[in-house]
């Protein structure tokens, strides 16, 4: 099980490029860059909390499925990760079509998030991170699908928390060094490198899923 959580954490780490591109703008719009590091930490704790909420909701639903479906969840997550890598490298935008599945939840959380900007208090930073965490994101859905392969709801939540912790360095960097990091990410070589790391991660997850099926 530790390996499963490590895989979720690594998935978060290799998501750096996508995270910066997806959420770097909100950091500037919310005024977090002008605040202390504590605001950034609270924002990201809230964001990770939203991932745990998704795992609680969908993990509860997935727990009703037979155990034989768990490897299929991993196969789907590996495919989603490949699609995200293709998007990051500029080869395909197919993943954006899949992200529409999160629009109903986002339609509820976005108005609340907008009312919390600009951030003026620590508690507001925490709440903004939570509600903004529901923004449609292919990588979050990849991690969520992977987490649904866990045998219990609690383990699904830990898997998503592990993923969230993996994204922490990039998102803290996005808050403190937003302009510099986004310029760095704009470099083609960097985007291809990050995409390649995602492909490798997808192959690892795929191999694990196939191994589970063959047992």
N, C-alpha and C positions, 0 to 999 in steps of 0.2 A: 504493500500500500504506500510505503514511503516513496517508492519509485514513481507511482502515479502522481503523487503530490509534487515530486521533483519535476516531472514532465510538465505539469501545469505551470509550475514556477518558471521553467525554461521557456515555455510558450509565451509567458508574459515578458520575459527578457527580450526575446527576439521580435516582440511586437513594437519595439521602441519607435521605429520609423513611422509606423501607422498611427501610433498613439500621438506622436508629435504633430503629424499632419491633421489628425482628426480633432484634437482637443487643444492644440496650441493657441488657436484663435480665441477660445473661451477664456483662457488665462488672461489675455490682454483685455478682452471686453469686460471681464469682471473686476479688473484692477488688482488682481492678485500679485502681479509682478512688482507692484509698488508697496506691497505689504511685507511683513516679516515672514521668515521661513515657517513659523508656526501656522500661519494661515494656509500655506501650501500643504503642509502635512495634514491639517484638518480637512481641507478640501479633498485630498486623496483618500483619507480614511473614509469619508462619506461616499466617495466614488466606489471604493471596494465594498462598502456596505451594500450598495445597490446590486453588485454582482452576487453577493451572498443571498440577497432577497430573490433574485432570479433563480438561483439554485434551489432555494426553498420551495418556490412555486412549482417550477418545472420538475424538480427532483421528486416532489410529492406525486406528481402525475406519472412520472416515469417509473416510480416504485410499483405501480400497478401492472407494469409490463412484465412478461416472462424474462428470466435471467438470460435466455438465449439471445435477446435483442441487444445486450450490452456491447458485444464486439461490433455490432452494426453501428452503434453510436460513435465508436472510435473511427470506423471507416469513414463515416460522414464527416467527422471533425477533421480528418486528414485531407479530405477533398476540399473542405472549406478553407483550410490553411493554404493549400496550393492556389486556390482562386484568389486569396488575399495576397499571396506572393506575386501572382501575375498582375494584380492591380497595382501593387507597389512599384513593380518594374515597368509599368505602363503598357503591358502587353494585352491586358483584358480588363474590362470593367464589369464583368458578369457578377462579381460579388456584391456590387451595389444593388443589383436586382433582388438579391436574397435579403439584403438589409431592410427591405420594405416590410418584412414580417414583424419588425419591431415598432412600426409606426403607430399602431393603436396605443401602446404603452407610452410612447414618446409624446403622443398628442395630449396625454394627461399630465405628464411630468414637465414638459417644456414650458407651459405658461407659468408654473410655479417657479421653475428655475429662473426665468426671466425677471420675475418680480423680486428675486433675491439679489439682483445685480444693480449697481456695483456693490461689492462686498465691503461692509463697514465694521462688522463684528465677527469674532471667531466662530460663534454659533452659526452665523449666516454662511460662513465658508464651508462648514461641515454639511449643512443642509443643501447648499448649492452643489457640492460634490455628489451628494446622494441622488438628487433629482436629475443632475446632468449625466449621471452614470447610466441612465436608461436610453441615452442617444443611440439610435440604430448603428450597430458596429459589427462588421463581419467577424472580426477577431474575438469579440466578446461572445458571439454566437458559436464560434469554433470552440472556445474554451468551455462554454456552457454545454455543448453537445458532448464534449469529452467528459465533463463532470457527470453527465447523466449515466455514464457507464459504471459509476460507482454503485456498490450494492445497497447503500443506505442514503437517506436524505442528508444526514449529518456529514457523511463523507463527501457528498456532492458539494455541500457548502464549503467544506475545508478545501476541496479542489479549486473552487472559484476564488476563495481567499488566497490560495497559493498563487493562482494566476494574477490576481490583483497585486500581490506583493512583488511579483516579477515585473509588473509595469511601473512600480513605484519609482525606481531611479530615473526612468525617462520622463515621467510626469513631474517629478520634483525639479528635474532639469528644465522642463518646459516652463515651469513657473519662474524659476530664478534666472534662466538664460534663454528665454523664448526666442528672441531675435537671432542670436548666435546659432542655436541648435537648428532652427528652421532653415537658415542659410546653409548649414552643413548638410542637412537632409536633402536640400535641393540638388546636390551633386549626384550625377547619374551613377557614378561608381559606388557611392555609399548605398543608394537605393538598391542597386543590383546585389550588393553584398548582403544587405538585410533580407532581400527576397530569397537569396540562396540559402541563408540560415533557416528561413521558414520552410523551404523545400526539404531540407535535411530533417527538420523537426517533423514534418508531415510523413516522411518515409519511416521515421522511428515509430510514430504512432500507428502507421499502416502495418508495419511489421508486427507490432504488439497485438493488433487486432486479428491479423491473420493467424498468428501463433495461438491465440485464444480459441479461434474457430477450429484449428487443427487438433487441439488437445482431445 
